[in-house]
Amino acid sequence: MTVDPSETDRGDIKRPTPEVEHSPEVQQAIDRIRSEGWTASPLVFHGDEVRGDLSAYEAARFLGMEDEVPRRSLADVFREAGVDFEQVSSRLGSGAGASDQRGMFEDYLRELPRHVRDKYGI
């Protein structure tokens, strides 16, 4: 019996791997994760918002590895940067631009030093 290389072994059952079209960035991330594992910076989250290399995260999800993706809370990133998260939170909590969570998240990110934002791709 010849097995098509596009099939994936699932125990003793061979199932075709679904053909999925990915953006070039996601496909590159899939190839990189397959060969090297997760190499991108940890994702940064706050509430329902997530920032970082989202193409790599989408690739990890496609590969069933999303639980292996490192994550950091926004508060942890602030601690690492030496910026008082609680002080920023109380100052920005209901200020202009914080009417929705996405706007608030962007306001928080602007409080971080550039090198920290670059490190996490945020």
A tleap script that builds the chain and sets N, CA, C and O, in Angstrom:
source leaprc.protein.ff14SB
mol = sequence {
  NMET THR VAL ASP PRO SER GLU THR ASP ARG
  GLY ASP ILE LYS ARG PRO THR PRO GLU VAL
  GLU HIE SER PRO GLU VAL GLN GLN ALA ILE
  ASP ARG ILE ARG SER GLU GLY TRP THR ALA
  SER PRO LEU VAL PHE HIE GLY ASP GLU VAL
  ARG GLY ASP LEU SER ALA TYR GLU ALA ALA
  ARG PHE LEU GLY MET GLU ASP GLU VAL PRO
  ARG ARG SER LEU ALA ASP VAL PHE ARG GLU
  ALA GLY VAL ASP PHE GLU GLN VAL SER SER
  ARG LEU GLY SER GLY ALA GLY ALA SER ASP
  GLN ARG GLY MET PHE GLU ASP TYR LEU ARG
  GLU LEU PRO ARG HIE VAL ARG ASP LYS TYR
  GLY CILE
}
set mol.1.N position { 0.845 -1.186 0.000 }
set mol.1.CA position { 0.000 0.000 0.000 }
set mol.1.C position { 0.884 1.240 0.000 }
set mol.1.O position { 1.811 1.342 0.803 }
set mol.2.N position { 0.609 2.158 -0.874 }
set mol.2.CA position { 1.345 3.412 -0.954 }
set mol.2.C position { 0.545 4.482 -0.232 }
set mol.2.O position { -0.661 4.627 -0.435 }
set mol.3.N position { 1.247 5.235 0.622 }
set mol.3.CA position { 0.587 6.302 1.375 }
set mol.3.C position { 1.006 7.635 0.783 }
set mol.3.O position { 2.192 7.918 0.616 }
set mol.4.N position { 0.021 8.434 0.473 }
set mol.4.CA position { 0.267 9.775 -0.040 }
set mol.4.C position { 0.967 10.595 1.040 }
set mol.4.O position { 0.524 10.577 2.188 }
set mol.5.N position { 2.059 11.323 0.713 }
set mol.5.CA position { 2.753 12.109 1.735 }
set mol.5.C position { 1.911 13.233 2.318 }
set mol.5.O position { 2.288 13.816 3.334 }
set mol.6.N position { 0.782 13.548 1.699 }
set mol.6.CA position { -0.079 14.587 2.263 }
set mol.6.C position { -0.982 14.031 3.352 }
set mol.6.O position { -1.824 14.750 3.891 }
set mol.7.N position { -0.813 12.759 3.678 }
set mol.7.CA position { -1.628 12.154 4.721 }
set mol.7.C position { -0.880 12.170 6.044 }
set mol.7.O position { 0.349 12.134 6.088 }
set mol.8.N position { -1.642 12.224 7.105 }
set mol.8.CA position { -1.084 12.259 8.446 }
set mol.8.C position { -1.456 10.986 9.169 }
set mol.8.O position { -2.607 10.553 9.105 }
set mol.9.N position { -0.504 10.375 9.859 }
set mol.9.CA position { -0.749 9.139 10.599 }
set mol.9.C position { -1.457 9.458 11.910 }
set mol.9.O position { -0.929 10.214 12.726 }
set mol.10.N position { -2.607 8.910 12.119 }
set mol.10.CA position { -3.377 9.059 13.358 }
set mol.10.C position { -3.635 7.661 13.884 }
set mol.10.O position { -4.705 7.099 13.649 }
set mol.11.N position { -2.668 7.088 14.594 }
set mol.11.CA position { -2.806 5.713 15.032 }
set mol.11.C position { -2.671 4.813 13.831 }
set mol.11.O position { -1.699 4.917 13.084 }
set mol.12.N position { -3.622 3.934 13.635 }
set mol.12.CA position { -3.564 3.049 12.472 }
set mol.12.C position { -4.464 3.536 11.338 }
set mol.12.O position { -4.686 2.817 10.364 }
set mol.13.N position { -4.983 4.762 11.468 }
set mol.13.CA position { -5.869 5.325 10.452 }
set mol.13.C position { -5.128 6.445 9.732 }
set mol.13.O position { -4.547 7.324 10.368 }
set mol.14.N position { -5.151 6.410 8.438 }
set mol.14.CA position { -4.542 7.477 7.642 }
set mol.14.C position { -5.633 8.454 7.230 }
set mol.14.O position { -6.643 8.067 6.643 }
set mol.15.N position { -5.416 9.712 7.544 }
set mol.15.CA position { -6.383 10.749 7.177 }
set mol.15.C position { -5.672 11.812 6.361 }
set mol.15.O position { -4.538 12.173 6.677 }
set mol.16.N position { -6.304 12.312 5.332 }
set mol.16.CA position { -5.648 13.367 4.564 }
set mol.16.C position { -5.502 14.635 5.398 }
set mol.16.O position { -6.392 15.006 6.164 }
set mol.17.N position { -4.363 15.284 5.228 }
set mol.17.CA position { -4.160 16.578 5.864 }
set mol.17.C position { -4.984 17.594 5.090 }
set mol.17.O position { -4.874 17.667 3.866 }
set mol.18.N position { -5.813 18.386 5.779 }
set mol.18.CA position { -6.641 19.347 5.051 }
set mol.18.C position { -5.775 20.383 4.342 }
set mol.18.O position { -4.782 20.864 4.888 }
set mol.19.N position { -6.167 20.711 3.137 }
set mol.19.CA position { -5.471 21.755 2.396 }
set mol.19.C position { -5.996 23.095 2.902 }
set mol.19.O position { -7.178 23.405 2.752 }
set mol.20.N position { -5.123 23.872 3.490 }
set mol.20.CA position { -5.507 25.159 4.050 }
set mol.20.C position { -4.610 26.221 3.429 }
set mol.20.O position { -3.389 26.072 3.391 }
set mol.21.N position { -5.218 27.275 2.952 }
set mol.21.CA position { -4.454 28.396 2.406 }
set mol.21.C position { -4.099 29.335 3.553 }
set mol.21.O position { -4.972 29.779 4.299 }
set mol.22.N position { -2.815 29.630 3.684 }
set mol.22.CA position { -2.342 30.566 4.707 }
set mol.22.C position { -1.693 31.754 4.013 }
set mol.22.O position { -1.240 31.655 2.873 }
set mol.23.N position { -1.657 32.869 4.714 }
set mol.23.CA position { -0.897 34.001 4.199 }
set mol.23.C position { 0.576 33.589 4.161 }
set mol.23.O position { 0.974 32.669 4.875 }
set mol.24.N position { 1.383 34.253 3.345 }
set mol.24.CA position { 2.809 33.908 3.301 }
set mol.24.C position { 3.480 34.007 4.674 }
set mol.24.O position { 4.348 33.197 4.999 }
set mol.25.N position { 3.079 35.000 5.481 }
set mol.25.CA position { 3.673 35.166 6.808 }
set mol.25.C position { 3.358 33.975 7.702 }
set mol.25.O position { 4.229 33.480 8.417 }
set mol.26.N position { 2.109 33.517 7.660 }
set mol.26.CA position { 1.710 32.379 8.492 }
set mol.26.C position { 2.390 31.107 7.992 }
set mol.26.O position { 2.843 30.294 8.797 }
set mol.27.N position { 2.467 30.926 6.670 }
set mol.27.CA position { 3.126 29.729 6.139 }
set mol.27.C position { 4.601 29.703 6.530 }
set mol.27.O position { 5.134 28.647 6.874 }
set mol.28.N position { 5.262 30.857 6.479 }
set mol.28.CA position { 6.665 30.925 6.910 }
set mol.28.C position { 6.782 30.573 8.387 }
set mol.28.O position { 7.702 29.863 8.792 }
set mol.29.N position { 5.845 31.072 9.186 }
set mol.29.CA position { 5.860 30.764 10.622 }
set mol.29.C position { 5.614 29.277 10.864 }
set mol.29.O position { 6.238 28.686 11.745 }
set mol.30.N position { 4.719 28.668 10.100 }
set mol.30.CA position { 4.468 27.223 10.227 }
set mol.30.C position { 5.755 26.455 9.941 }
set mol.30.O position { 6.136 25.564 10.700 }
set mol.31.N position { 6.416 26.803 8.851 }
set mol.31.CA position { 7.664 26.119 8.487 }
set mol.31.C position { 8.730 26.311 9.565 }
set mol.31.O position { 9.437 25.368 9.921 }
set mol.32.N position { 8.842 27.538 10.083 }
set mol.32.CA position { 9.835 27.841 11.123 }
set mol.32.C position { 9.537 27.065 12.407 }
set mol.32.O position { 10.447 26.501 13.014 }
set mol.33.N position { 8.273 27.034 12.822 }
set mol.33.CA position { 7.908 26.329 14.054 }
set mol.33.C position { 8.129 24.830 13.888 }
set mol.33.O position { 8.581 24.163 14.819 }
set mol.34.N position { 7.817 24.300 12.721 }
set mol.34.CA position { 8.053 22.867 12.485 }
set mol.34.C position { 9.536 22.526 12.614 }
set mol.34.O position { 9.884 21.473 13.148 }
set mol.35.N position { 10.403 23.400 12.133 }
set mol.35.CA position { 11.834 23.077 12.146 }
set mol.35.C position { 12.549 23.524 13.417 }
set mol.35.O position { 13.506 22.877 13.843 }
set mol.36.N position { 12.099 24.622 14.030 }
set mol.36.CA position { 12.834 25.193 15.161 }
set mol.36.C position { 12.034 25.287 16.456 }
set mol.36.O position { 12.601 25.587 17.507 }
set mol.37.N position { 10.740 25.037 16.400 }
set mol.37.CA position { 9.902 25.289 17.569 }
set mol.37.C position { 9.567 26.774 17.640 }
set mol.37.O position { 9.852 27.527 16.709 }
set mol.38.N position { 8.970 27.185 18.734 }
set mol.38.CA position { 8.576 28.589 18.904 }
set mol.38.C position { 9.825 29.426 19.108 }
set mol.38.O position { 10.571 29.194 20.059 }
set mol.39.N position { 10.070 30.400 18.231 }
set mol.39.CA position { 11.235 31.274 18.349 }
set mol.39.C position { 10.835 32.735 18.496 }
set mol.39.O position { 11.694 33.586 18.728 }
set mol.40.N position { 9.567 33.037 18.369 }
set mol.40.CA position { 9.088 34.414 18.481 }
set mol.40.C position { 9.051 34.826 19.951 }
set mol.40.O position { 9.152 33.987 20.846 }
set mol.41.N position { 8.906 36.111 20.182 }
set mol.41.CA position { 8.764 36.626 21.547 }
set mol.41.C position { 7.468 36.110 22.157 }
set mol.41.O position { 6.551 35.724 21.432 }
set mol.42.N position { 7.386 36.100 23.484 }
set mol.42.CA position { 6.112 35.734 24.110 }
set mol.42.C position { 5.006 36.701 23.684 }
set mol.42.O position { 5.265 37.874 23.416 }
set mol.43.N position { 3.790 36.201 23.627 }
set mol.43.CA position { 2.640 37.062 23.366 }
set mol.43.C position { 2.332 37.844 24.630 }
set mol.43.O position { 2.552 37.353 25.737 }
set mol.44.N position { 1.827 39.052 24.469 }
set mol.44.CA position { 1.460 39.905 25.598 }
set mol.44.C position { -0.055 40.021 25.602 }
set mol.44.O position { -0.669 40.336 24.583 }
set mol.45.N position { -0.654 39.761 26.767 }
set mol.45.CA position { -2.111 39.816 26.845 }
set mol.45.C position { -2.562 40.712 27.993 }
set mol.45.O position { -1.856 40.905 28.983 }
set mol.46.N position { -3.762 41.248 27.820 }
set mol.46.CA position { -4.433 42.037 28.851 }
set mol.46.C position { -5.921 41.908 28.565 }
set mol.46.O position { -6.404 42.391 27.541 }
set mol.47.N position { -6.641 41.262 29.460 }
set mol.47.CA position { -8.054 40.994 29.199 }
set mol.47.C position { -8.173 40.109 27.971 }
set mol.47.O position { -7.516 39.072 27.883 }
set mol.48.N position { -9.007 40.513 27.025 }
set mol.48.CA position { -9.201 39.751 25.791 }
set mol.48.C position { -8.243 40.165 24.678 }
set mol.48.O position { -8.255 39.571 23.600 }
set mol.49.N position { -7.425 41.166 24.925 }
set mol.49.CA position { -6.503 41.660 23.904 }
set mol.49.C position { -5.183 40.906 23.953 }
set mol.49.O position { -4.668 40.606 25.030 }
set mol.50.N position { -4.643 40.605 22.786 }
set mol.50.CA position { -3.359 39.910 22.668 }
set mol.50.C position { -2.525 40.658 21.642 }
set mol.50.O position { -3.029 41.059 20.593 }
set mol.51.N position { -1.246 40.843 21.951 }
set mol.51.CA position { -0.319 41.492 21.018 }
set mol.51.C position { 0.946 40.656 20.913 }
set mol.51.O position { 1.293 39.902 21.822 }
set mol.52.N position { 1.622 40.805 19.792 }
set mol.52.CA position { 2.866 40.090 19.540 }
set mol.52.C position { 2.859 39.559 18.125 }
set mol.52.O position { 2.179 40.101 17.255 }
set mol.53.N position { 3.615 38.499 17.892 }
set mol.53.CA position { 3.705 37.894 16.562 }
set mol.53.C position { 2.477 37.015 16.336 }
set mol.53.O position { 2.509 35.809 16.579 }
set mol.54.N position { 1.401 37.633 15.869 }
set mol.54.CA position { 0.142 36.908 15.709 }
set mol.54.C position { 0.186 35.923 14.546 }
set mol.54.O position { -0.573 34.954 14.539 }
set mol.55.N position { 1.053 36.147 13.570 }
set mol.55.CA position { 1.225 35.153 12.496 }
set mol.55.C position { 1.808 33.867 13.069 }
set mol.55.O position { 1.377 32.769 12.717 }
set mol.56.N position { 2.792 34.012 13.953 }
set mol.56.CA position { 3.383 32.829 14.592 }
set mol.56.C position { 2.354 32.144 15.481 }
set mol.56.O position { 2.311 30.916 15.545 }
set mol.57.N position { 1.522 32.932 16.168 }
set mol.57.CA position { 0.497 32.330 17.017 }
set mol.57.C position { -0.520 31.562 16.171 }
set mol.57.O position { -0.930 30.459 16.533 }
set mol.58.N position { -0.926 32.155 15.038 }
set mol.58.CA position { -1.860 31.458 14.144 }
set mol.58.C position { -1.234 30.155 13.643 }
set mol.58.O position { -1.914 29.135 13.535 }
set mol.59.N position { 0.061 30.195 13.339 }
set mol.59.CA position { 0.771 28.988 12.896 }
set mol.59.C position { 0.792 27.940 14.005 }
set mol.59.O position { 0.553 26.760 13.751 }
set mol.60.N position { 1.075 28.366 15.225 }
set mol.60.CA position { 1.096 27.432 16.358 }
set mol.60.C position { -0.284 26.820 16.570 }
set mol.60.O position { -0.394 25.627 16.855 }
set mol.61.N position { -1.323 27.616 16.435 }
set mol.61.CA position { -2.686 27.090 16.562 }
set mol.61.C position { -2.964 26.057 15.477 }
set mol.61.O position { -3.540 25.006 15.757 }
set mol.62.N position { -2.561 26.345 14.250 }
set mol.62.CA position { -2.754 25.408 13.148 }
set mol.62.C position { -2.037 24.088 13.430 }
set mol.62.O position { -2.544 23.018 13.093 }
set mol.63.N position { -0.861 24.167 14.048 }
set mol.63.CA position { -0.067 22.975 14.357 }
set mol.63.C position { -0.502 22.295 15.654 }
set mol.63.O position { 0.061 21.270 16.037 }
set mol.64.N position { -1.513 22.870 16.336 }
set mol.64.CA position { -1.988 22.291 17.591 }
set mol.64.C position { -1.044 22.531 18.750 }
set mol.64.O position { -1.028 21.756 19.707 }
set mol.65.N position { -0.253 23.598 18.681 }
set mol.65.CA position { 0.754 23.889 19.698 }
set mol.65.C position { 0.453 25.164 20.481 }
set mol.65.O position { 1.337 25.697 21.152 }
set mol.66.N position { -0.783 25.661 20.406 }
set mol.66.CA position { -1.064 26.949 21.043 }
set mol.66.C position { -0.802 26.947 22.540 }
set mol.66.O position { -0.493 27.994 23.109 }
set mol.67.N position { -0.917 25.790 23.194 }
set mol.67.CA position { -0.648 25.726 24.633 }
set mol.67.C position { 0.836 25.854 24.949 }
set mol.67.O position { 1.203 26.093 26.100 }
set mol.68.N position { 1.692 25.700 23.946 }
set mol.68.CA position { 3.134 25.800 24.139 }
set mol.68.C position { 3.668 27.206 23.877 }
set mol.68.O position { 4.856 27.463 24.072 }
set mol.69.N position { 2.803 28.116 23.437 }
set mol.69.CA position { 3.224 29.477 23.124 }
set mol.69.C position { 3.414 30.249 24.426 }
set mol.69.O position { 2.491 30.327 25.237 }
set mol.70.N position { 4.609 30.822 24.638 }
set mol.70.CA position { 4.822 31.593 25.864 }
set mol.70.C position { 3.989 32.874 25.855 }
set mol.70.O position { 3.818 33.517 24.819 }
set mol.71.N position { 3.481 33.223 27.025 }
set mol.71.CA position { 2.639 34.408 27.174 }
set mol.71.C position { 3.111 35.208 28.380 }
set mol.71.O position { 3.610 34.654 29.359 }
set mol.72.N position { 2.945 36.511 28.287 }
set mol.72.CA position { 3.245 37.396 29.410 }
set mol.72.C position { 2.064 38.338 29.572 }
set mol.72.O position { 1.500 38.819 28.590 }
set mol.73.N position { 1.701 38.593 30.807 }
set mol.73.CA position { 0.641 39.575 31.033 }
set mol.73.C position { 1.227 40.968 30.838 }
set mol.73.O position { 2.428 41.180 31.003 }
set mol.74.N position { 0.370 41.902 30.488 }
set mol.74.CA position { 0.814 43.280 30.320 }
set mol.74.C position { 1.422 43.795 31.618 }
set mol.74.O position { 2.405 44.534 31.587 }
set mol.75.N position { 0.851 43.416 32.755 }
set mol.75.CA position { 1.392 43.839 34.055 }
set mol.75.C position { 2.818 43.323 34.240 }
set mol.75.O position { 3.666 44.048 34.758 }
set mol.76.N position { 3.101 42.078 33.825 }
set mol.76.CA position { 4.461 41.532 33.922 }
set mol.76.C position { 5.431 42.300 33.031 }
set mol.76.O position { 6.572 42.547 33.421 }
set mol.77.N position { 4.982 42.675 31.841 }
set mol.77.CA position { 5.835 43.434 30.930 }
set mol.77.C position { 6.132 44.805 31.535 }
set mol.77.O position { 7.256 45.295 31.427 }
set mol.78.N position { 5.146 45.422 32.163 }
set mol.78.CA position { 5.370 46.704 32.833 }
set mol.78.C position { 6.394 46.548 33.955 }
set mol.78.O position { 7.288 47.381 34.101 }
set mol.79.N position { 6.263 45.474 34.752 }
set mol.79.CA position { 7.235 45.228 35.830 }
set mol.79.C position { 8.644 45.093 35.265 }
set mol.79.O position { 9.596 45.671 35.789 }
set mol.80.N position { 8.761 44.321 34.191 }
set mol.80.CA position { 10.065 44.137 33.550 }
set mol.80.C position { 10.654 45.478 33.107 }
set mol.80.O position { 11.862 45.691 33.204 }
set mol.81.N position { 9.800 46.376 32.623 }
set mol.81.CA position { 10.251 47.684 32.140 }
set mol.81.C position { 10.485 48.674 33.273 }
set mol.81.O position { 11.013 49.762 33.044 }
set mol.82.N position { 10.097 48.311 34.495 }
set mol.82.CA position { 10.249 49.226 35.620 }
set mol.82.C position { 9.221 50.338 35.630 }
set mol.82.O position { 9.453 51.398 36.212 }
set mol.83.N position { 8.082 50.104 34.987 }
set mol.83.CA position { 6.998 51.091 34.932 }
set mol.83.C position { 5.877 50.600 35.834 }
set mol.83.O position { 5.509 49.425 35.794 }
set mol.84.N position { 5.334 51.501 36.649 }
set mol.84.CA position { 4.285 51.147 37.605 }
set mol.84.C position { 2.946 50.963 36.882 }
set mol.84.O position { 2.284 51.935 36.519 }
set mol.85.N position { 2.565 49.712 36.684 }
set mol.85.CA position { 1.338 49.380 35.963 }
set mol.85.C position { 0.110 49.957 36.660 }
set mol.85.O position { -0.775 50.505 36.001 }
set mol.86.N position { 0.047 49.839 37.983 }
set mol.86.CA position { -1.125 50.337 38.723 }
set mol.86.C position { -1.275 51.845 38.574 }
set mol.86.O position { -2.390 52.349 38.437 }
set mol.87.N position { -0.164 52.563 38.600 }
set mol.87.CA position { -0.216 54.014 38.435 }
set mol.87.C position { -0.713 54.376 37.028 }
set mol.87.O position { -1.559 55.255 36.866 }
set mol.88.N position { -0.184 53.694 36.028 }
set mol.88.CA position { -0.625 53.944 34.651 }
set mol.88.C position { -2.095 53.567 34.504 }
set mol.88.O position { -2.864 54.278 33.858 }
set mol.89.N position { -2.478 52.452 35.103 }
set mol.89.CA position { -3.858 51.987 35.029 }
set mol.89.C position { -4.820 53.001 35.639 }
set mol.89.O position { -5.873 53.283 35.067 }
set mol.90.N position { -4.463 53.546 36.793 }
set mol.90.CA position { -5.366 54.511 37.428 }
set mol.90.C position { -5.417 55.815 36.635 }
set mol.90.O position { -6.458 56.471 36.590 }
set mol.91.N position { -4.308 56.194 36.014 }
set mol.91.CA position { -4.269 57.422 35.226 }
set mol.91.C position { -5.019 57.267 33.904 }
set mol.91.O position { -5.702 58.197 33.474 }
set mol.92.N position { -4.902 56.112 33.254 }
set mol.92.CA position { -5.522 55.911 31.940 }
set mol.92.C position { -6.886 55.242 32.004 }
set mol.92.O position { -7.614 55.223 31.011 }
set mol.93.N position { -7.233 54.703 33.140 }
set mol.93.CA position { -8.433 53.884 33.267 }
set mol.93.C position { -9.672 54.419 32.595 }
set mol.93.O position { -10.381 53.652 31.944 }
set mol.94.N position { -9.968 55.694 32.720 }
set mol.94.CA position { -11.178 56.223 32.087 }
set mol.94.C position { -10.878 57.451 31.243 }
set mol.94.O position { -11.778 58.228 30.923 }
set mol.95.N position { -9.612 57.623 30.883 }
set mol.95.CA position { -9.218 58.796 30.112 }
set mol.95.C position { -9.599 58.705 28.655 }
set mol.95.O position { -10.159 57.707 28.202 }
set mol.96.N position { -9.286 59.762 27.925 }
set mol.96.CA position { -9.573 59.803 26.485 }
set mol.96.C position { -8.842 58.674 25.778 }
set mol.96.O position { -7.705 58.349 26.120 }
set mol.97.N position { -9.490 58.088 24.807 }
set mol.97.CA position { -8.895 56.993 24.051 }
set mol.97.C position { -9.087 55.641 24.695 }
set mol.97.O position { -8.718 54.621 24.115 }
set mol.98.N position { -9.660 55.616 25.892 }
set mol.98.CA position { -9.845 54.344 26.588 }
set mol.98.C position { -11.302 53.920 26.592 }
set mol.98.O position { -11.717 53.136 27.445 }
set mol.99.N position { -12.083 54.429 25.649 }
set mol.99.CA position { -13.509 54.108 25.635 }
set mol.99.C position { -13.774 52.652 25.287 }
set mol.99.O position { -14.822 52.110 25.641 }
set mol.100.N position { -12.845 52.021 24.606 }
set mol.100.CA position { -12.983 50.588 24.367 }
set mol.100.C position { -11.685 49.919 24.798 }
set mol.100.O position { -10.666 50.584 24.986 }
set mol.101.N position { -11.729 48.624 24.950 }
set mol.101.CA position { -10.563 47.911 25.467 }
set mol.101.C position { -9.365 48.018 24.525 }
set mol.101.O position { -8.230 48.152 24.983 }
set mol.102.N position { -9.604 47.960 23.222 }
set mol.102.CA position { -8.492 48.058 22.264 }
set mol.102.C position { -7.801 49.410 22.389 }
set mol.102.O position { -6.572 49.476 22.411 }
set mol.103.N position { -8.575 50.485 22.469 }
set mol.103.CA position { -7.993 51.813 22.629 }
set mol.103.C position { -7.224 51.931 23.925 }
set mol.103.O position { -6.152 52.535 23.965 }
set mol.104.N position { -7.769 51.353 24.991 }
set mol.104.CA position { -7.098 51.379 26.281 }
set mol.104.C position { -5.785 50.608 26.197 }
set mol.104.O position { -4.766 51.063 26.715 }
set mol.105.N position { -5.801 49.449 25.553 }
set mol.105.CA position { -4.592 48.634 25.416 }
set mol.105.C position { -3.513 49.424 24.686 }
set mol.105.O position { -2.354 49.419 25.102 }
set mol.106.N position { -3.879 50.100 23.609 }
set mol.106.CA position { -2.917 50.914 22.854 }
set mol.106.C position { -2.361 52.034 23.723 }
set mol.106.O position { -1.167 52.327 23.660 }
set mol.107.N position { -3.209 52.664 24.532 }
set mol.107.CA position { -2.736 53.707 25.444 }
set mol.107.C position { -1.720 53.148 26.432 }
set mol.107.O position { -0.699 53.781 26.700 }
set mol.108.N position { -1.995 51.972 26.970 }
set mol.108.CA position { -1.066 51.331 27.902 }
set mol.108.C position { 0.271 51.066 27.220 }
set mol.108.O position { 1.327 51.345 27.789 }
set mol.109.N position { 0.228 50.529 26.007 }
set mol.109.CA position { 1.463 50.176 25.301 }
set mol.109.C position { 2.349 51.386 25.061 }
set mol.109.O position { 3.574 51.276 25.104 }
set mol.110.N position { 1.742 52.540 24.809 }
set mol.110.CA position { 2.526 53.757 24.584 }
set mol.110.C position { 3.299 54.181 25.833 }
set mol.110.O position { 4.248 54.959 25.736 }
set mol.111.N position { 2.910 53.686 26.987 }
set mol.111.CA position { 3.610 54.014 28.230 }
set mol.111.C position { 4.908 53.221 28.405 }
set mol.111.O position { 5.737 53.564 29.248 }
set mol.112.N position { 5.082 52.172 27.618 }
set mol.112.CA position { 6.280 51.337 27.733 }
set mol.112.C position { 7.427 51.926 26.918 }
set mol.112.O position { 7.199 52.538 25.875 }
set mol.113.N position { 8.661 51.742 27.392 }
set mol.113.CA position { 9.812 52.198 26.602 }
set mol.113.C position { 9.857 51.476 25.252 }
set mol.113.O position { 9.424 50.329 25.140 }
set mol.114.N position { 10.374 52.143 24.253 }
set mol.114.CA position { 10.432 51.602 22.887 }
set mol.114.C position { 11.141 50.246 22.852 }
set mol.114.O position { 10.677 49.336 22.165 }
set mol.115.N position { 12.257 50.091 23.579 }
set mol.115.CA position { 12.998 48.823 23.508 }
set mol.115.C position { 12.172 47.647 24.036 }
set mol.115.O position { 12.339 46.518 23.575 }
set mol.116.N position { 11.292 47.901 24.987 }
set mol.116.CA position { 10.425 46.834 25.511 }
set mol.116.C position { 9.347 46.502 24.484 }
set mol.116.O position { 9.049 45.332 24.246 }
set mol.117.N position { 8.768 47.529 23.881 }
set mol.117.CA position { 7.763 47.279 22.838 }
set mol.117.C position { 8.380 46.513 21.671 }
set mol.117.O position { 7.753 45.611 21.115 }
set mol.118.N position { 9.601 46.872 21.304 }
set mol.118.CA position { 10.282 46.164 20.213 }
set mol.118.C position { 10.561 44.713 20.589 }
set mol.118.O position { 10.402 43.814 19.763 }
set mol.119.N position { 10.974 44.485 21.828 }
set mol.119.CA position { 11.292 43.126 22.282 }
set mol.119.C position { 10.096 42.189 22.120 }
set mol.119.O position { 10.258 41.037 21.717 }
set mol.120.N position { 8.902 42.680 22.433 }
set mol.120.CA position { 7.692 41.855 22.379 }
set mol.120.C position { 6.890 42.039 21.093 }
set mol.120.O position { 5.835 41.427 20.924 }
set mol.121.N position { 7.379 42.863 20.205 }
set mol.121.CA position { 6.653 43.083 18.951 }
set mol.121.C position { 5.320 43.756 19.163 }
set mol.121.O position { 4.356 43.483 18.448 }
set mol.122.N position { 5.260 44.640 20.149 }
set mol.122.CA position { 4.014 45.325 20.476 }
set mol.122.C position { 4.165 46.812 20.202 }
set mol.122.O position { 3.224 47.577 20.412 }
savepdb mol mol.pdb
quit
